[in-house]
């Protein structure tokens, strides 16, 4: 049940994350995502067969957790009115949406349907089944919405390309370094996968655990 809920929440969460990039880019003058038909809640244009379906499903139903991604929404930075400043905001709006969803879920659990949320957070970190702890399906779903979006926000704010947090590095670096940075980005997915595989435990300790702890304080 826990894995199915994680899988079911992950897909719309990553899709909303991607839509937000295109929507803010449109507000700043870039209609690339709109012309590509990506500013829609219809999940089909956003699905990456491997990242949105195959990999998350395999991980979920083998009990290894859930990880995945949607097709990136196309953005043309040169079409933004202020490419460097607006580009930074377009990148960070995705994690901001995830944070907003996590905060909303936390407030619902705390003030509208307050189960023993501290126990839920601790149990989820230890791999417990939510169905053994939450008093209702509603509480389980809301908890998973918050939990998944905390993880998505924390992960995407890591300042490594192609993650959204790398936009902060891009904005702060001297212009003379930018061309070399763009070349390095061509290999960014491979570098990111190596970092995740080699330092996954470290990332859990220094990135995800503090984020979940901060969110749990909202709940309790």
Long-range contacts (C-beta under 8 A, 24 or more apart in sequence): 1-129, 1-130, 1-131, 1-140, 2-124, 2-128, 2-129, 2-130, 2-131, 2-144, 3-60, 3-61, 3-63, 3-65, 3-66, 4-60, 4-61, 5-130, 5-140, 5-141, 5-144, 6-60, 6-65, 6-66, 6-144, 6-148, 7-56, 7-57, 7-60, 7-61, 7-66, 9-141, 9-144, 9-145, 9-148, 10-56, 10-66, 10-68, 10-148, 11-43, 11-52, 11-56, 11-68, 11-70, 12-43, 13-98, 13-101, 13-145, 13-148, 13-149, 13-152, 14-46, 14-52, 14-68, 14-69, 14-70, 14-152, 15-41, 15-43, 15-46, 15-70, 16-97, 16-101, 17-70, 17-94, 17-95, 17-97, 17-98, 17-152, 17-156, 18-46, 18-70, 18-71, 18-72, 18-73, 18-94, 19-46, 19-73, 20-93, 20-94, 20-96, 20-97, 21-72, 21-73, 21-75, 21-90, 21-91, 21-93, 21-94, 22-73, 22-74, 22-75, 23-93, 24-89, 24-90, 24-93, 25-73, 25-75, 25-76, 25-80, 25-86, 25-90, 28-80, 28-81, 28-82, 28-86, 28-89, 28-90, 29-79, 29-80, 29-81, 29-86, 30-75, 30-76, 30-77, 30-79, 30-80, 30-90, 31-79, 32-74, 32-75, 32-76, 32-79, 33-73, 33-74, 33-75, 36-73, 36-74, 38-71, 38-73, 38-74, 45-71, 46-70, 46-71, 46-73, 47-71, 66-148, 72-162, 84-170, 84-171, 85-171, 87-167, 87-170, 87-171, 88-167, 88-168, 88-170, 88-171, 91-164, 91-166, 91-167, 92-164, 92-167, 92-168, 94-156, 94-164, 95-152, 95-153, 95-156, 95-157, 95-164, 95-165, 96-153, 98-149, 98-150, 98-152, 98-153, 98-156, 99-149, 99-150, 99-153, 101-145, 101-146, 101-149, 102-145, 102-146, 102-147, 102-149, 102-150, 102-153, 102-215, 103-218, 104-146, 105-142, 105-143, 105-145, 105-146, 105-149, 106-146, 106-215, 106-218, 106-219, 107-218, 108-142, 109-139, 109-142, 109-143, 109-146, 109-219, 110-218, 110-219, 110-220, 113-138, 113-139, 113-142, 115-139, 115-143, 117-143, 117-216, 117-219, 117-220, 118-216, 118-219, 118-220, 120-219, 121-147, 121-212, 121-215, 121-216, 121-219, 125-209, 125-212, 146-215, 146-219, 147-212, 147-215, 150-208, 150-211, 150-212, 150-215, 151-208, 151-211, 151-212, 153-211, 154-207, 154-208, 154-211, 155-207, 155-208, 158-203, 158-207, 160-188, 160-191, 160-192, 160-195, 161-185, 161-188, 161-191, 161-192, 162-188, 162-189, 162-192, 163-192
